[in-house]
Amino acid sequence: MTEWLSRSERRPLVAGNWKMNGLRKDLAEADKICAATAAGEAGEAEVVLCLPATLLMAAVASCEAAGVGLGGQHCHGAPNGPFTGDVSAEMLKDAGASYVILGHSERRAGHNEGNASVREKTRAAFRAGLTAIVCVGETRAEREAGDAMAIVGSQLTGSVPGEATPETLVIAYEPVWAIGTGLTPTLKDIAEMHRFIRERLEADLSGVRDRIRILYGGSVKPSNAAELMRVPNVDGALVGGASLTARDFMGIASVYRDLRVAS
Ligand code: 13P
């Protein structure tokens, strides 16, 4: 029996974050991901594509038919109003999304999003009926200073609302220095951080810690996915660059088919 199958309360999740990439022509890759998922290539893992908001409605039909979830990459805290250029959680839901990424380091750094703002947006996701994928992770300087756990701990406590449940919340641990760099932490460091996150969730959200999924993100690719996905308390991946092509993304998701075959 493989590690993840023995934790039947946490279905693995492989989510692609396309970031600000993708025009309508690129939905051909999303269609291929849908076809491969429908054909069982991801085993029993859940597959989710967090596309640019402009592509969500065009992707709904093939994703729904294949059982692939759709997600947004950010939302405003309010349901509607005078916020030019913003997208609300309700709008994402209306466009066909069931997930939304919140607190990604590119938004924390590039749009000045602090923990309180991420928490407000996570509550907005809950209000709209979306599952929030809340991202946490330290910078290289913070890791080198020995502060990685303190930073991630304060991001968790500050960003996750107390009413979160395993159905409404997924955590993604994405060390900032591992995003788009080809670098990854050691498997030991990932195991320690994911265990720490699970313990912190128990402290903050008593009683649900064993069922909340914790993804690893940062330079996940087909060549390292198998070893990363086997780390205890790694319940899947949040994939950036390698989610843009069906070949690479399914090369990652198929780890779960292969684990199952091997079990
Ligand atoms: P990469 O997979 O490109 O490193 O990006 C990770 C990420 O930021 C996913 O949200």
Boltz pocket constraint, residues with backbone or C-beta under 6 A from the ligand:
constraints:
  - pocket:
      binder: B
      contacts: [[A, 17], [A, 104], [A, 174], [A, 178], [A, 179], [A, 180], [A, 181], [A, 182], [A, 217], [A, 218], [A, 219], [A, 220], [A, 238], [A, 239], [A, 240], [A, 241], [A, 242]]
      max_distance: 6.0
